[in-house]
Amino acid sequence: MTAYVTGKVFFVLVNITVSIALLPLGGRVLLGARLPDTPQHWITLVWVVVLGIVASPDARSAPHS
């Protein structure tokens, strides 16, 4: 059970990290969107991402025994 939870947490963190890295890059290249340019905008990005992680169903979907 511990190995499952550890693997799941690692997978989700890697997936989030890759998504956070690729989405702004894709938006910049494909859509011409601007990246956050002030500390306030970066802080907003961080808290929105954290809120999305906390609200994710994966955060509560560990199997019950």
C-alpha positions as YAML, in Angstrom:
chain: A
units: angstrom
residues:
- id: 1
  name: MET
  ca: [0.00, 0.00, 0.00]
- id: 2
  name: THR
  ca: [2.82, 2.42, 0.85]
- id: 3
  name: ALA
  ca: [4.51, 1.75, -2.48]
- id: 4
  name: TYR
  ca: [1.26, 2.48, -4.32]
- id: 5
  name: VAL
  ca: [0.71, 5.79, -2.56]
- id: 6
  name: THR
  ca: [4.35, 6.81, -3.00]
- id: 7
  name: GLY
  ca: [4.23, 5.94, -6.69]
- id: 8
  name: LYS
  ca: [0.94, 7.76, -7.15]
- id: 9
  name: VAL
  ca: [2.22, 10.91, -5.41]
- id: 10
  name: PHE
  ca: [5.42, 10.84, -7.47]
- id: 11
  name: PHE
  ca: [3.47, 10.35, -10.72]
- id: 12
  name: VAL
  ca: [1.07, 13.21, -9.95]
- id: 13
  name: LEU
  ca: [3.90, 15.59, -8.97]
- id: 14
  name: VAL
  ca: [5.85, 14.80, -12.15]
- id: 15
  name: ASN
  ca: [2.71, 15.20, -14.24]
- id: 16
  name: ILE
  ca: [1.93, 18.57, -12.63]
- id: 17
  name: THR
  ca: [5.51, 19.77, -13.09]
- id: 18
  name: VAL
  ca: [5.56, 18.84, -16.77]
- id: 19
  name: SER
  ca: [2.15, 20.41, -17.33]
- id: 20
  name: ILE
  ca: [3.16, 23.64, -15.62]
- id: 21
  name: ALA
  ca: [6.31, 23.77, -17.77]
- id: 22
  name: LEU
  ca: [4.65, 22.94, -21.10]
- id: 23
  name: LEU
  ca: [1.35, 24.82, -20.92]
- id: 24
  name: PRO
  ca: [2.80, 28.35, -20.70]
- id: 25
  name: LEU
  ca: [5.39, 27.45, -23.33]
- id: 26
  name: GLY
  ca: [2.69, 26.12, -25.66]
- id: 27
  name: GLY
  ca: [0.53, 29.18, -25.03]
- id: 28
  name: ARG
  ca: [3.47, 31.43, -25.83]
- id: 29
  name: VAL
  ca: [4.51, 29.61, -29.00]
- id: 30
  name: LEU
  ca: [1.11, 28.66, -30.42]
- id: 31
  name: LEU
  ca: [-1.10, 31.51, -29.22]
- id: 32
  name: GLY
  ca: [1.33, 34.35, -28.61]
- id: 33
  name: ALA
  ca: [0.23, 34.61, -24.97]
- id: 34
  name: ARG
  ca: [2.40, 36.55, -22.56]
- id: 35
  name: LEU
  ca: [4.07, 34.87, -19.62]
- id: 36
  name: PRO
  ca: [3.53, 36.41, -16.17]
- id: 37
  name: ASP
  ca: [5.82, 39.41, -15.93]
- id: 38
  name: THR
  ca: [5.42, 40.58, -12.34]
- id: 39
  name: PRO
  ca: [5.82, 38.78, -9.02]
- id: 40
  name: GLN
  ca: [2.10, 39.26, -8.33]
- id: 41
  name: HIS
  ca: [1.18, 37.40, -11.52]
- id: 42
  name: TRP
  ca: [3.56, 34.54, -10.66]
- id: 43
  name: ILE
  ca: [2.07, 34.34, -7.17]
- id: 44
  name: THR
  ca: [-1.41, 34.20, -8.69]
- id: 45
  name: LEU
  ca: [-0.29, 31.37, -10.98]
- id: 46
  name: VAL
  ca: [1.13, 29.45, -8.01]
- id: 47
  name: TRP
  ca: [-1.98, 29.75, -5.83]
- id: 48
  name: VAL
  ca: [-4.30, 28.83, -8.70]
- id: 49
  name: VAL
  ca: [-2.20, 25.73, -9.44]
- id: 50
  name: VAL
  ca: [-2.15, 24.77, -5.73]
- id: 51
  name: LEU
  ca: [-5.91, 25.26, -5.52]
- id: 52
  name: GLY
  ca: [-6.37, 23.06, -8.58]
- id: 53
  name: ILE
  ca: [-4.18, 20.34, -7.05]
- id: 54
  name: VAL
  ca: [-6.10, 20.41, -3.77]
- id: 55
  name: ALA
  ca: [-9.45, 20.27, -5.59]
- id: 56
  name: SER
  ca: [-8.32, 17.40, -7.82]
- id: 57
  name: PRO
  ca: [-10.19, 14.12, -7.39]
- id: 58
  name: ASP
  ca: [-6.83, 12.27, -7.54]
- id: 59
  name: ALA
  ca: [-5.92, 13.79, -4.19]
- id: 60
  name: ARG
  ca: [-8.75, 11.82, -2.57]
- id: 61
  name: SER
  ca: [-8.80, 8.66, -4.69]
- id: 62
  name: ALA
  ca: [-6.42, 6.39, -2.75]
- id: 63
  name: PRO
  ca: [-7.88, 2.89, -2.57]
- id: 64
  name: HIS
  ca: [-9.60, 1.89, 0.64]
- id: 65
  name: SER
  ca: [-8.82, -1.49, 2.16]
...
